[in-house]
Amino acid sequence: MLYHLHELQRRFLSPMSVWAEATSQLFSSPYSPLAYTPMARRLSAGYDLLHRIGKLYEKPAFGLTSTRVGDTDVAVVEEVAIDKPFCRLLHFRRELPARSRRAADPRVLLVAPLSGHYATLLRDTVRTLMPDHDVWVTDWVDAKMVPVAAGPFHLDDYVGYVIEFIQALGPDVHVISVCQPTVPVLAAVSLMASNKDPKLPKSMTMMGGPIDTRRNPTQVNALAMRKPYEWFERHVIFKVPTSYPGYLRKVYPGFLQHAGFVAMNPDRHLNSHWDYYLDLVKGDNEDVESHRAFYDEYNAVLDLPAEYYLDTIRIVFQEHRLPNGTWKVHGELVKPADIRSVALFTIEGELDDISGSGQTQAAHDLCTGIPKSKQRHLTVHGAGHYGIFSGRRWREQVAPQIAGFIREHA
């Protein structure tokens, strides 16, 4: 019922949002006489803010059409390499000259989180990696767009997808996982190592992920522990309404996840929107565009398959099966200690309020078979969760260390 009410609200707000946008233009366009009336700037700003509050935020595009390799601008083509029901593997192919030595740049599989936002949240991550790496990204599909006939999608299936992608790109691939996928990526590499898979990756870089959520638990971890599994099953799982291809599929709706994100820092978002209004009034176009770019991404959310979401709650946050050594994927025990040849780099933000300090670093305690010479950890001082993969700290402090680590173990 909640999902249907949300859809009803969205359909009600949509025409209001369109009207607010048009009215904002009436008070700001140089060709409109209303733009020269008293209070025009404030009225235009108010209607623009109303438009953005009520609009539907669609999946953003990566929009990465070029990169700079050395001293040369190079075109980039976004291709779908593997198309599966719940995920597309994207390749950002750089159109390098046929004999360019850069064609041998390290191949990187960037595993994006399936936790409410689209893979485009890692746009800055991809943009920064592209000049020196051959980049491939997991682009997760909105579950409400996947027909029921495609079947369920469990956390075990996620691990299977990662193994398939690594095998498709191996054996020289380097895996980078951001936030949530650190757990299934570690499971995937562990299973490949146990089975002596010849296409094991050269290295795995894990950033801000919930390997062991018992260390420095955050609000996110506390909620998962405070409520029983059945509570999540009864209160946050809904069936997709009739207007989508995934009609009747059970999902954890993206709008609930988004509400949770906002509720963690309501004052910050309120102040951000107030500053946006003031910037519109002042005509500060640079800050206005920065706000729009951030919230176009932040407000665009996707639904998660119910099976996958509930598996994650139980296996990762409540029973801690990975650090406890009790997790079985399709009946096979996950044994990180079997990993020996894959280099491990863990990265955390000092101020991360989603994956607390020490939760990612816990991977080193599990991967006892990896020589110390192939292990590294970095805590980014002053960085929150998003700061380790996006923004100035990511570009200036984190990315160069990842690039060096990859080349050291290529």
C-alpha positions in Angstrom: 0.0 0.0 0.0 2.8 2.4 0.8 4.3 2.1 -2.6 1.0 2.8 -4.2 0.6 5.9 -2.0 4.0 7.0 -3.1 3.1 6.6 -6.7 -0.1 8.6 -6.2 1.9 11.4 -4.5 4.4 11.4 -7.4 1.6 11.7 -10.0 0.1 14.6 -8.0 3.4 16.4 -7.6 4.5 16.0 -11.2 2.1 18.5 -12.8 2.8 20.9 -9.9 6.5 20.6 -10.5 6.1 21.4 -14.3 3.9 24.4 -13.4 6.5 25.6 -10.9 9.3 25.3 -13.4 7.3 27.3 -16.0 6.4 30.0 -13.5 10.0 30.3 -12.4 10.9 30.9 -16.0 8.3 33.6 -16.3 10.0 35.5 -13.5 13.5 35.0 -14.8 13.5 35.0 -18.6 14.8 38.3 -20.0 12.0 38.1 -22.6 9.3 38.1 -20.0 8.0 41.5 -18.6 7.4 39.8 -15.2 11.2 39.4 -14.8 11.4 43.2 -14.4 8.9 43.4 -11.6 9.8 43.9 -7.9 10.6 40.6 -6.1 11.0 38.8 -9.5 14.3 37.1 -8.4 12.8 35.9 -5.2 9.7 34.6 -6.8 11.7 32.8 -9.5 13.9 31.3 -6.9 11.0 30.1 -4.8 9.2 28.5 -7.8 12.5 26.9 -8.9 13.0 25.3 -5.5 9.4 24.1 -5.5 10.0 22.5 -8.9 13.0 20.6 -7.7 11.3 19.4 -4.6 8.4 18.0 -6.6 10.1 16.7 -9.7 10.9 13.1 -10.6 14.6 12.4 -10.7 15.4 9.9 -13.5 18.6 7.8 -13.7 21.4 10.2 -14.6 23.8 9.6 -17.5 27.5 9.1 -16.9 28.2 11.7 -19.6 31.9 10.8 -19.8 32.7 11.3 -23.5 36.4 12.1 -23.3 39.4 11.9 -21.1 43.0 13.3 -21.2 45.7 10.6 -21.6 49.1 12.2 -21.2 48.9 15.4 -23.2 46.2 14.2 -25.6 42.4 14.5 -25.4 40.9 11.1 -26.2 37.3 10.2 -27.0 35.6 7.7 -24.7 32.8 5.3 -25.8 30.5 3.8 -23.2 29.7 0.2 -24.2 27.6 -2.5 -22.7 29.9 -5.5 -22.5 27.6 -7.9 -20.6 23.9 -7.5 -20.2 22.2 -9.5 -17.4 18.7 -9.1 -15.9 19.9 -7.2 -12.8 23.2 -5.6 -14.0 25.0 -4.4 -17.1 28.8 -4.4 -17.2 29.8 -1.1 -18.8 33.1 -0.5 -20.5 34.4 3.0 -20.9 36.6 2.4 -24.0 39.2 5.0 -24.7 39.7 5.4 -28.4 43.5 5.2 -28.3 45.7 4.8 -31.3 46.1 1.2 -32.2 49.8 1.1 -31.3 49.6 3.3 -28.3 51.5 2.0 -25.2 48.6 3.2 -23.1 46.5 0.4 -24.6 48.2 -1.8 -22.0 47.1 0.3 -19.1 45.8 -1.8 -16.2 42.3 -3.2 -16.5 40.0 -2.2 -13.6 36.6 -3.6 -12.6 34.9 -1.0 -10.5 32.1 -2.7 -8.6 29.4 0.0 -7.8 27.2 -0.4 -4.8 23.7 -1.7 -5.0 22.3 0.2 -2.1 19.8 2.7 -3.4 21.7 5.0 -5.8 22.7 4.3 -9.4 26.3 3.5 -10.4 26.5 7.1 -11.7 27.2 8.0 -8.1 30.8 6.9 -9.0 31.1 9.3 -11.9 34.0 11.2 -10.3 35.6 7.8 -9.5 35.4 6.7 -13.1 36.5 10.1 -14.5 39.6 10.1 -12.3 40.6 6.5 -13.1 40.1 6.7 -16.9 43.4 8.6 -17.9 45.6 5.7 -16.6 43.3 2.7 -16.5 41.0 0.6 -18.7 37.7 1.0 -16.7 34.8 -1.4 -16.5 31.8 -0.6 -14.2 28.8 -2.6 -12.8 25.7 -0.7 -13.7 22.9 -2.2 -11.5 19.3 -2.2 -12.8 16.4 -0.8 -11.0 14.5 -3.8 -9.7 11.1 -2.4 -10.6 12.2 -2.5 -14.2 13.0 -6.2 -14.1 10.0 -8.5 -14.9 9.1 -11.2 -12.4 9.8 -13.8 -15.0 13.6 -13.0 -14.6 13.4 -14.7 -11.2 14.7 -13.6 -7.8 18.0 -12.0 -7.1 19.8 -13.1 -3.9 23.1 -12.0 -2.3 24.5 -15.3 -3.6 23.5 -14.3 -7.1 25.3 -11.0 -6.6 28.5 -12.9 -5.8 27.9 -15.0 -8.9 27.7 -11.9 -11.0 31.0 -10.6 -9.6 32.7 -13.9 -10.3 31.4 -13.9 -13.9 32.6 -10.4 -14.5 36.0 -11.1 -13.1 36.4 -14.2 -15.2 35.3 -12.3 -18.3 38.0 -9.6 -17.7 40.7 -11.8 -16.0 43.3 -12.8 -15.2 45.0 -9.3 -15.3 42.1 -7.4 -13.8 42.2 -5.3 -10.7 39.0 -5.1 -8.7 37.9 -1.9 -6.8 34.7 -2.2 -4.7 33.0 0.9 -3.1 31.0 0.5 0.1 28.4 -2.3 0.0 30.1 -4.6 -2.6 33.2 -5.1 -0.5 31.4 -8.0 1.1 30.3 -9.9 -2.1 33.6 -9.1 -3.8 35.6 -10.6 -1.0 33.3 -13.6 -1.1 33.7 -13.9 -4.9 37.5 -13.7 -4.8 37.6 -16.2 -1.8 35.5 -18.7 -3.7 37.7 -18.3 -6.8 40.8 -18.8 -4.7 39.4 -21.9 -3.0 38.6 -23.4 -6.5 42.1 -22.4 -7.8 40.5 -20.3 -10.6 43.2 -19.3 -13.0 41.5 -15.9 -13.6 41.9 -14.5 -10.1 42.4 -10.7 -10.1 45.8 -9.2 -9.5 44.5 -7.0 -6.7 41.4 -5.9 -4.8 40.9 -2.5 -3.4 38.1 -2.2 -0.8 36.7 1.2 0.1 34.4 2.1 3.0 32.6 -1.3 3.2 30.8 -3.3 5.9 33.2 -6.3 6.2 32.7 -6.5 9.9 30.0 -4.1 11.2 30.7 -5.0 14.8 33.6 -2.6 14.7 32.6 1.0 15.4 28.9 0.5 14.5 27.1 3.4 12.9 23.4 4.4 12.9 22.9 2.2 9.8 24.4 -0.8 11.7 22.5 -0.1 14.9 19.1 -0.1 13.0 19.9 -3.4 11.4 20.7 -4.9 14.8 17.9 -3.2 16.8 15.1 -4.6 14.6 14.5 -8.3 14.1 14.7 -9.8 10.6 10.9 -10.3 10.5 10.4 -6.5 11.1 12.3 -5.7 7.8 10.3 -8.4 6.0 7.0 -7.0 7.1 7.6 -3.2 7.1 10.0 -2.3 4.3 9.2 -4.8 1.5 6.5 -4.0 -1.0 5.3 -5.1 -4.4 6.0 -3.0 -7.5 2.8 -1.3 -8.8 1.2 -2.0 -12.2 2.9 0.9 -14.1 6.3 -0.8 -14.2 7.8 -3.8 -16.0 8.5 -5.4 -12.6 4.9 -5.4 -11.6 4.4 -7.7 -8.5 8.1 -8.1 -7.9 8.9 -7.7 -4.2 11.4 -4.9 -3.6 12.9 -2.6 -1.0 11.8 0.8 -2.6 14.4 3.3 -3.4 12.3 6.1 -1.9 12.6 4.5 1.5 16.3 4.3 1.3 16.5 7.9 0.1 14.3 9.0 3.1 16.7 7.1 5.4 19.7 8.9 3.8 18.1 12.3 4.3 17.0 11.5 7.9 20.6 10.9 8.9 21.5 14.5 8.2 18.2 16.5 7.9 19.8 19.9 9.0 22.5 19.6 6.3 20.0 19.1 3.5 17.7 21.8 4.8 20.6 24.3 4.9 21.7 23.2 1.5 18.3 24.0 0.0 18.1 27.3 1.8 21.6 28.2 0.4 20.4 27.2 -3.0 17.5 29.6 -2.8 19.8 32.4 -1.7 22.3 31.6 -4.5 19.5 31.8 -7.0 18.4 35.2 -5.7 22.1 36.5 -5.8 22.6 35.0 -9.2 25.6 32.8 -8.1 25.4 30.4 -11.0 28.4 28.3 -10.1 27.0 27.3 -6.7 23.5 26.9 -8.2 24.8 24.4 -10.8 26.9 22.6 -8.1 23.8 22.1 -6.0 21.7 20.9 -9.0 24.4 18.4 -10.1 24.7 16.9 -6.6 21.0 16.6 -5.9 20.2 15.3 -9.5 22.4 12.4 -8.5 21.5 12.1 -4.8 17.7 12.2 -5.4 17.8 9.6 -8.2 17.3 6.2 -6.5 16.5 2.6 -7.6 14.6 -0.2 -6.0 16.5 -3.2 -4.6 15.3 -6.9 -5.0 13.7 -7.9 -1.8 15.7 -11.2 -1.6 19.0 -9.4 -1.9 18.1 -6.7 0.6 16.9 -9.2 3.2 19.9 -11.4 2.7 22.2 -8.5 3.3 20.4 -7.5 6.5 20.7 -11.1 7.9 24.1 -12.2 6.5 26.1 -9.0 6.7 24.5 -6.9 9.5 22.8 -9.3 11.9 24.7 -12.6 11.8 28.1 -11.4 10.6 28.6 -14.6 8.6 31.7 -13.3 6.7 33.9 -12.4 9.7 32.5 -15.4 11.7 33.5 -17.8 8.9 30.0 -19.3 8.6 28.9 -17.8 5.2 28.1 -20.3 2.5 27.4 -19.2 -1.1 25.4 -21.7 -3.1 26.5 -24.3 -0.5 30.2 -23.5 -0.6 31.9 -22.0 2.5 33.5 -18.6 1.9 37.2 -18.8 3.1 39.1 -15.6 2.7 42.2 -17.3 4.2 42.5 -19.2 0.9 43.4 -16.0 -1.0 47.2 -15.9 -1.4 48.2 -14.2 -4.7 45.7 -11.3 -4.7 47.0 -8.0 -3.3 44.7 -6.2 -0.8 44.3 -2.5 -0.3 41.6 -1.2 2.2 40.6 2.4 2.4 38.4 4.2 5.0 37.3 7.7 5.8 38.1 9.0 9.2 34.6 10.5 9.5 32.6 7.8 7.7 29.1 7.6 9.3 27.9 4.7 7.1 30.7 2.2 7.4 32.6 3.0 10.6 36.3 3.1 11.0 37.8 -0.4 11.2 34.9 -2.2 9.4 36.8 -2.3 6.0 40.2 -2.8 7.6 38.8 -6.1 9.1 39.4 -7.7 5.7 43.1 -8.0 6.6 42.3 -10.1 9.6 40.3 -12.5 7.4 42.8 -12.7 4.5 45.6 -14.4 6.5 47.0 -16.1 3.4 48.0 -12.8 1.7 51.6 -11.9 2.4 52.1 -8.6 4.4 54.0 -7.2 1.4 50.8 -7.4 -0.6 48.6 -5.7 2.0 48.0 -2.0 2.6 45.6 0.2 4.5 44.7 3.9 4.2 42.6 6.1 6.5 41.7 9.4 4.8 41.8 12.0 7.5 38.9 14.5 7.4 37.0 12.4 4.9 33.4 11.1 5.3 31.9 8.2 3.3 31.6 10.0 0.0 34.9 11.8 0.3 36.9 8.6 -0.3 35.6 8.1 -3.8 34.4 11.5 -4.9 35.7 15.1 -4.6 39.0 16.7 -3.9 40.3 14.2 -1.3 39.5 11.3 -3.6 41.3 12.9 -6.5 44.3 14.3 -4.6 44.9 11.7 -1.8 43.2 8.4 -2.6 43.3 8.0 -6.4 47.1 8.4 -6.7 47.6 5.7 -4.0 45.2 3.3 -5.8 47.0 3.8 -9.1 50.4 3.2 -7.5 49.1 0.1 -5.7 47.6 -1.3 -8.9 50.9 -0.8 -10.9 52.9 -2.2 -8.1 51.0 -5.5 -8.3 50.1 -5.6 -12.0 
